[in-house]
Amino acid sequence: MSKVFKKILCPINLRHAEHKQRAYEEAVRMATNHGAELIVATVAPEMERNLNIRDSRVYWSQRLEEFLKENPPGDLKTRSTVRIGSPHRQIVKLATEEDVDLIVMEAANPKVSDYLLGTTATHVVAHTNASVYVVRV
C-alpha cells in the first residue's frame, strides 16, 4: 500500500535557480498526484557574501517569488518561506515545525557526485522524521 502525502517540502537553492530545478518539478508532480500542499523554501545565509544585500529575508523572498512566477505550481495549494541560517539545519527545523510528510530535494557535490550524497541532503536524511526523496543532479 502506498503512502499518501499531505504536506510536501521542497527546498530550493536559488543561487542555482538558473539551472533546471528537477526536485521542484518532482515535488510539483508528487503534490499534484497526492493532492498535497506544497511548501517551497529557500535558506539564506546568515552573512551575505554580497554586501549590497542589506536585508537577506526581503531579497531572497523576492527571488523566491520570481522563481515561482517563472515556474508556476499550477492549482496546488502552495506556500513559500525564507529561512536564515545553515540549509541542512533549517530544512530539518522547517520540516519538523510544519509536520511535513515528504521532503523533495536535490543533492549534488560536483567533486564526488557519483559516490556520495551532498552534505545537506545527508544531514536532512539523517535528522528528519519525514520521508526524503533525493533527486540527483
Backbone bond lengths (Angstrom), bond angles and torsions (degrees), N, CA, C in turn:
res aa  C-N    CA-C-N  psi(-1)  N-CA   C-N-CA  omega(-1)  CA-C   N-CA-C  phi
1 M - - - 1.450 - - 1.526 108.65 -
2 S 1.310 117.28 127.57 1.455 119.81 -178.53 1.526 110.52 -84.10
3 K 1.319 114.15 148.68 1.459 121.19 -178.80 1.529 110.12 -79.45
4 V 1.317 116.47 142.16 1.454 121.54 175.24 1.528 107.65 -98.66
5 F 1.309 115.66 125.29 1.458 121.17 179.51 1.523 109.42 -94.75
6 K 1.328 116.18 133.09 1.460 121.15 -179.62 1.525 112.54 -103.67
7 K 1.334 115.91 -27.54 1.459 120.39 -177.93 1.526 108.50 -140.08
8 I 1.332 116.06 121.60 1.464 122.05 -177.20 1.523 109.18 -118.94
9 L 1.316 115.59 131.49 1.459 122.52 177.24 1.521 109.08 -105.03
10 C 1.322 116.37 131.05 1.462 121.14 176.49 1.525 109.15 -127.61
11 P 1.345 117.10 100.68 1.465 119.22 175.77 1.532 110.09 -77.16
12 I 1.323 116.07 136.13 1.468 122.59 -178.67 1.524 108.59 -119.01
13 N 1.321 115.98 132.34 1.459 120.83 173.15 1.521 107.01 -91.47
14 L 1.329 116.61 101.05 1.462 120.60 -175.18 1.522 113.17 -72.43
15 R 1.309 117.46 -11.38 1.464 119.03 174.10 1.534 110.37 -69.11
16 H 1.321 115.90 -18.86 1.460 120.78 177.79 1.520 111.31 -116.81
17 A 1.324 117.37 24.48 1.462 121.63 -174.58 1.531 112.45 -66.56
18 E 1.341 116.78 -19.16 1.468 118.01 178.78 1.530 111.13 -71.87
19 H 1.330 116.60 -18.59 1.457 120.84 176.35 1.532 109.13 -84.80
20 K 1.284 115.77 158.87 1.458 120.22 177.93 1.529 109.13 -62.85
21 Q 1.311 116.65 130.57 1.460 122.51 -178.38 1.528 109.19 -96.51
22 R 1.316 116.34 83.84 1.464 121.13 -175.81 1.529 111.64 -64.53
23 A 1.327 117.61 -36.56 1.467 119.66 179.83 1.528 110.48 -65.10
24 Y 1.322 116.97 -40.14 1.459 120.48 178.67 1.531 109.81 -62.51
25 E 1.329 116.82 -44.53 1.458 120.31 178.80 1.531 111.05 -60.17
26 E 1.328 116.40 -41.89 1.472 121.24 177.66 1.524 110.65 -64.89
27 A 1.329 116.78 -42.44 1.466 121.07 -179.19 1.528 110.66 -62.65
28 V 1.322 117.03 -42.25 1.468 121.05 178.00 1.524 109.70 -63.00
29 R 1.331 116.27 -45.17 1.471 120.42 179.71 1.529 110.47 -61.14
30 M 1.334 116.77 -46.39 1.462 120.45 -177.84 1.533 111.47 -67.32
31 A 1.325 117.01 -40.96 1.466 120.38 178.31 1.525 110.59 -63.45
32 T 1.308 116.43 -39.55 1.467 120.84 177.53 1.523 110.36 -63.11
33 N 1.326 116.49 -47.30 1.470 120.82 -178.83 1.524 112.98 -63.84
34 H 1.324 117.04 -32.11 1.465 121.07 -176.54 1.531 112.97 -99.24
35 G 1.323 117.11 -5.82 1.460 119.85 -175.67 1.520 110.77 65.20
36 A 1.325 115.91 34.01 1.465 121.58 -174.52 1.523 111.90 -93.96
37 E 1.305 114.52 157.99 1.460 121.44 170.78 1.528 107.59 -77.76
38 L 1.332 116.88 141.19 1.458 122.02 178.88 1.523 109.86 -112.52
39 I 1.314 115.56 125.00 1.463 121.03 175.04 1.524 106.78 -108.35
40 V 1.320 116.19 117.68 1.460 122.00 178.45 1.521 107.10 -104.12
41 A 1.332 115.56 125.98 1.464 120.21 -175.01 1.514 111.53 -130.61
42 T 1.303 115.22 154.20 1.451 120.98 169.32 1.522 107.15 -135.72
43 V 1.321 115.53 153.20 1.459 120.53 -178.64 1.521 108.35 -118.51
44 A 1.327 115.33 120.65 1.463 121.95 178.39 1.524 109.04 -91.63
45 P 1.325 116.37 148.83 1.463 119.00 179.27 1.528 111.62 -71.31
46 E 1.321 115.87 154.18 1.466 119.71 176.45 1.523 111.14 -64.97
47 M 1.330 116.28 -36.09 1.471 121.95 176.93 1.519 108.14 -121.64
48 E 1.303 116.18 118.15 1.464 120.88 179.48 1.525 110.70 -74.10
49 R 1.321 115.11 138.18 1.471 120.19 174.22 1.517 110.57 -70.12
50 N 1.323 115.32 -34.80 1.456 121.75 -179.75 1.528 108.25 -88.55
51 L 1.312 116.23 110.28 1.465 120.30 -176.45 1.525 113.22 -70.51
52 N 1.334 117.74 -9.60 1.466 120.99 176.59 1.525 111.98 -76.72
53 I 1.318 117.90 -14.33 1.462 121.05 178.54 1.525 107.52 -86.16
54 R 1.306 115.94 107.84 1.464 120.72 -175.69 1.534 112.58 -87.27
55 D 1.324 116.42 -35.70 1.458 120.72 -179.37 1.529 108.04 -128.22
56 S 1.328 116.31 99.78 1.464 122.02 -175.87 1.517 112.72 -56.72
57 R 1.322 116.36 -44.17 1.461 119.46 -176.23 1.534 110.76 -61.99
58 V 1.321 117.43 -44.36 1.467 121.24 179.58 1.530 110.23 -66.14
59 Y 1.324 117.03 -46.82 1.456 121.38 -178.60 1.529 111.09 -58.99
60 W 1.337 117.06 -51.01 1.466 120.21 -176.67 1.532 112.00 -73.28
61 S 1.325 118.09 -27.42 1.475 120.67 173.72 1.522 110.08 -63.84
62 Q 1.324 116.46 -41.92 1.464 120.36 177.86 1.526 111.03 -65.10
63 R 1.314 116.77 -42.37 1.471 120.62 178.63 1.535 110.80 -63.73
64 L 1.325 116.77 -40.46 1.466 120.45 179.17 1.529 110.38 -66.49
65 E 1.318 116.67 -40.67 1.465 121.10 177.24 1.536 110.29 -61.62
66 E 1.330 117.08 -42.56 1.465 121.44 177.24 1.532 110.69 -62.24
67 F 1.331 116.01 -43.78 1.462 120.28 178.78 1.528 110.69 -58.25
68 L 1.324 116.99 -45.32 1.461 120.76 -178.46 1.529 112.20 -68.75
69 K 1.329 117.65 -31.28 1.475 120.26 175.10 1.523 110.42 -67.98
70 E 1.343 116.14 -38.56 1.464 120.56 179.84 1.528 111.94 -76.75
71 N 1.326 116.66 -22.97 1.466 123.04 -177.83 1.524 109.43 -131.09
72 P 1.329 117.27 66.88 1.464 119.57 -174.42 1.527 112.30 -63.16
73 P 1.337 115.50 139.27 1.462 119.42 -179.33 1.523 114.11 -83.97
74 G 1.301 117.36 9.75 1.464 120.05 -179.93 1.511 111.46 77.87
75 D 1.320 115.99 -141.20 1.459 121.48 -175.45 1.524 113.38 -89.70
76 L 1.299 117.06 11.69 1.468 120.37 -178.31 1.521 112.18 -67.30
77 K 1.304 115.49 147.62 1.458 119.89 168.97 1.534 105.12 -72.47
78 T 1.331 116.06 115.48 1.460 121.08 -173.67 1.515 110.74 -130.94
79 R 1.322 114.91 140.54 1.462 121.77 171.82 1.519 107.76 -128.60
80 S 1.314 115.93 154.22 1.456 119.82 176.17 1.523 108.99 -129.25
81 T 1.330 114.77 152.80 1.452 119.53 -179.71 1.517 110.11 -152.14
82 V 1.324 115.17 152.68 1.458 122.07 175.70 1.521 107.21 -119.43
83 R 1.307 115.73 130.28 1.456 122.56 175.69 1.521 108.53 -113.05
84 I 1.305 116.62 155.57 1.463 122.71 178.16 1.524 108.02 -115.62
85 G 1.332 116.77 130.10 1.463 120.11 177.56 1.512 111.82 138.84
86 S 1.311 115.63 -155.43 1.466 119.95 179.83 1.533 108.58 -85.15
87 P 1.326 116.75 131.63 1.466 120.22 -174.53 1.528 113.65 -54.95
88 H 1.316 118.25 -46.08 1.465 119.02 -175.11 1.532 111.75 -63.01
89 R 1.303 117.62 -38.50 1.475 120.07 178.68 1.526 111.86 -73.61
90 Q 1.329 116.80 -42.08 1.462 120.26 -176.95 1.525 112.31 -68.98
91 I 1.315 117.59 -34.19 1.474 120.24 178.02 1.525 110.06 -65.69
92 V 1.330 116.92 -45.29 1.470 120.73 178.82 1.530 110.20 -64.16
93 K 1.320 116.52 -43.25 1.472 120.63 -179.84 1.531 111.20 -62.59
94 L 1.329 117.11 -44.41 1.457 120.77 179.21 1.529 111.08 -64.81
95 A 1.313 116.63 -42.39 1.469 120.59 179.01 1.525 110.89 -60.11
96 T 1.322 116.58 -39.69 1.464 121.44 178.65 1.523 110.84 -68.44
97 E 1.327 116.86 -48.64 1.469 121.35 -179.04 1.523 111.86 -60.33
98 E 1.316 116.81 -39.63 1.467 121.47 -176.90 1.523 112.79 -88.96
99 D 1.326 117.15 -6.07 1.461 122.75 -178.96 1.531 110.74 53.12
100 V 1.346 115.59 51.35 1.462 119.68 -178.89 1.525 110.63 -75.42
101 D 1.319 115.49 151.85 1.457 122.15 178.33 1.523 111.60 -88.28
102 L 1.358 115.18 -29.99 1.455 120.05 -172.52 1.524 110.08 -146.97
103 I 1.324 115.25 138.25 1.465 121.90 171.91 1.522 106.35 -113.29
104 V 1.325 116.30 126.60 1.464 121.44 177.05 1.524 106.40 -113.81
105 M 1.335 115.98 115.39 1.463 119.43 -175.56 1.513 111.51 -143.61
106 E 1.329 114.35 159.08 1.452 120.52 177.31 1.522 109.87 -90.02
107 A 1.319 114.79 155.86 1.462 120.87 174.89 1.513 108.50 -138.05
108 A 1.307 114.60 127.76 1.462 119.40 177.21 1.514 108.93 -155.22
109 N 1.280 114.94 142.28 1.451 122.78 172.05 1.520 104.12 -147.01
110 P 1.327 117.49 98.68 1.456 120.15 -169.93 1.522 115.46 -54.47
111 K 1.294 118.30 -25.54 1.457 119.82 -177.86 1.525 112.69 -78.09
112 V 1.340 116.23 -30.89 1.457 119.07 -177.73 1.525 111.39 -135.25
113 S 1.315 117.46 31.57 1.462 121.15 -172.44 1.522 113.75 -60.23
114 D 1.299 117.68 -24.83 1.462 118.86 -179.53 1.523 112.67 -82.61
115 Y 1.325 118.39 -7.20 1.460 120.53 -172.22 1.526 115.04 -120.38
116 L 1.330 117.96 -34.79 1.459 120.62 -172.97 1.523 111.79 -133.25
117 L 1.323 115.53 156.40 1.460 119.79 169.34 1.521 108.06 -73.19
118 G 1.317 117.25 156.66 1.460 119.99 174.14 1.515 110.25 -64.76
119 T 1.307 117.20 158.51 1.463 120.44 -176.04 1.526 112.69 -63.35
120 T 1.326 118.27 -35.77 1.463 120.28 177.97 1.523 110.11 -64.35
121 A 1.311 117.41 -49.09 1.467 120.87 -179.97 1.522 111.30 -62.27
122 T 1.318 117.04 -40.24 1.465 120.85 178.88 1.522 110.85 -59.69
123 H 1.330 116.73 -46.18 1.469 120.97 -179.96 1.530 110.77 -63.78
124 V 1.323 116.74 -43.75 1.467 120.50 -178.89 1.522 110.25 -62.39
125 V 1.321 116.72 -47.13 1.468 120.48 179.53 1.523 110.76 -58.23
126 A 1.327 116.74 -41.21 1.465 121.14 -175.76 1.522 114.05 -76.52
127 H 1.347 117.77 -23.92 1.460 119.21 -170.27 1.521 116.67 -118.16
128 T 1.312 118.42 5.00 1.462 119.28 179.74 1.526 110.24 -110.03
129 N 1.314 115.57 155.55 1.458 121.03 174.72 1.522 111.65 -89.82
130 A 1.346 116.44 -13.02 1.465 121.06 -179.29 1.526 110.08 -78.25
131 S 1.305 115.48 157.46 1.462 119.85 170.01 1.529 107.38 -69.05
132 V 1.323 116.46 148.69 1.461 120.68 -179.39 1.522 108.87 -127.49
133 Y 1.314 114.91 125.74 1.461 121.66 176.42 1.526 106.19 -108.35
134 V 1.325 116.18 112.78 1.459 120.86 -176.72 1.519 109.43 -100.00
135 V 1.317 115.20 124.12 1.464 121.98 179.36 1.517 107.56 -100.82
136 R 1.296 116.41 121.33 1.464 122.19 -179.34 1.520 110.44 -75.81
137 V 1.311 116.76 136.35 1.479 121.35 175.25 1.509 109.07 -118.57
